[in-house]
Amino acid sequence: MSLFQLCIPTLLGTESIVANEVRNLGYETTEVIDGRVTFTGDEEAICVANINLRCAGRVMIKLGEFKALSFEMLFEGVKNIEWERFIEEDGIFPVKGYSLKSKLHSVPDCQSIIKKAIVSRLSEKYGVKWFKEDGAVYSVHFSIMKDVVSVYIDTTGDNLYKRGYRAQATGASMRETLAFAMIDMSFWRGDRPFLDPFCGSGTIPIEAALYALNIAPGKNRHFAAETWKNHIAPSLWKDIREEALENENKEAKPFILASDIDSKAIEIAKSNAKKAGVYDKIKFKVSDMRDIKPFVDKGVIITNPPYGERLMDAKRCEKLYEAMGKKFSEFEQAKKLILTSHQGFEKCYGKEADKKRKLYNGMLKCYVYQYFK
Ligand SMILES: C[S@@+](CC[C@H](N)C(=O)[O-])C[C@H]1O[C@@H](n2cnc3c(N)ncnc32)[C@H](O)[C@@H]1O
């Protein structure tokens, strides 16, 4: 086994959640910064992280970090990396990345220099001038921050929020990773009633059910590194998947309610829940949020109502928030977590939040408004 520096890009605002997930899997984090968590791990850690992390974007192997103030420095720095350790002669190696606050600010130019440097290195090692690139995919990611270049190879492929169960989405579906972030913040562990009265395609309740049953989010999907020939034995992926299956809590009986005013959304949510294997763990209902019967016990409401941007005009949205404030106050014992980008949410809802946490839903700055009761 080799030891790698593994880097996980995260949604802004969820770094500490991802860092805790990494630690709970038994690894020590070495760096937690905006949008990024780093830890040291071997081939097994790559499989474990990809299959089990609920809030991470992807798992990348960090291959190098150096300063570059010119294209020559960028070329040399990239060429010095042992690309032949990873990329086979027929490997496909697309390059993408970003540059911030740096002298080398043109991303397309940097992409092209990095590609040329990798080709130059591999040409010397493999003794060929032209690569047909029809084998496994080794996506190269780079970031240039204040003239410091970091270079990675992605082990994940499609972003980890793509669990594979959401065959269908509604107009304003959220990422699965963001849904999990809200669940984690609530400290719900599957033991108390759970409600999402604006469930749309079902992302939040499905993530809640997966969590309550300890079902690994990546157990049914594939990862880029699974197609690499030389690095991770197929049996390792198989073993980690089997271990995840053994750890499932099949006996769990969470009390999860999911409702939405739109019957089509509920149909989609049901179909997604079936694909995720948790259909029988969630009670679905077509209902206006105003008509929901409150549960009496301690529990949680975790929800992502319309923001007044994509789904509903601002005035109607504000009326809806006012009605939410009234309805949710009937759930006297429940903790409430509400995600919205609407600036005046608390005023319309009629109560100042006990805690607010900034998160990004795609490019949209949102807050999770948390009411402890
Ligand atoms: C932002 S979407 C929720 C997206 C969901 N989290 C997902 O990932 O698919 C808001 C949902 O609120 C629903 N909705 C709007 N007004 C409602 C009301 N009065 N009662 C219940 N649901 C409502 C819409 O039909 C929509 O599905």
The ligand as an ORCA input file, in Angstrom:
! r2SCAN-3c Opt
* xyz 0 1
  C     -37.135     24.019     -3.159
  S     -38.321     22.781     -3.506
  C     -37.786     21.440     -2.525
  C     -36.710     20.653     -3.205
  C     -36.303     19.406     -2.470
  N     -35.522     19.676     -1.286
  C     -35.543     18.490     -3.437
  O     -34.331     18.281     -3.246
  O     -36.125     18.053     -4.417
  C     -39.738     23.364     -2.667
  C     -40.954     22.471     -2.738
  O     -41.984     23.090     -1.991
  C     -43.236     22.683     -2.544
  N     -44.299     23.607     -2.051
  C     -44.556     24.888     -2.413
  N     -45.574     25.374     -1.686
  C     -45.960     24.412     -0.812
  C     -46.924     24.323      0.229
  N     -47.742     25.352      0.514
  N     -47.001     23.187      0.935
  C     -46.197     22.128      0.665
  N     -45.275     22.152     -0.323
  C     -45.142     23.272     -1.047
  C     -42.983     22.727     -4.033
  O     -43.918     21.888     -4.710
  C     -41.521     22.232     -4.117
  O     -41.491     20.857     -4.406
*
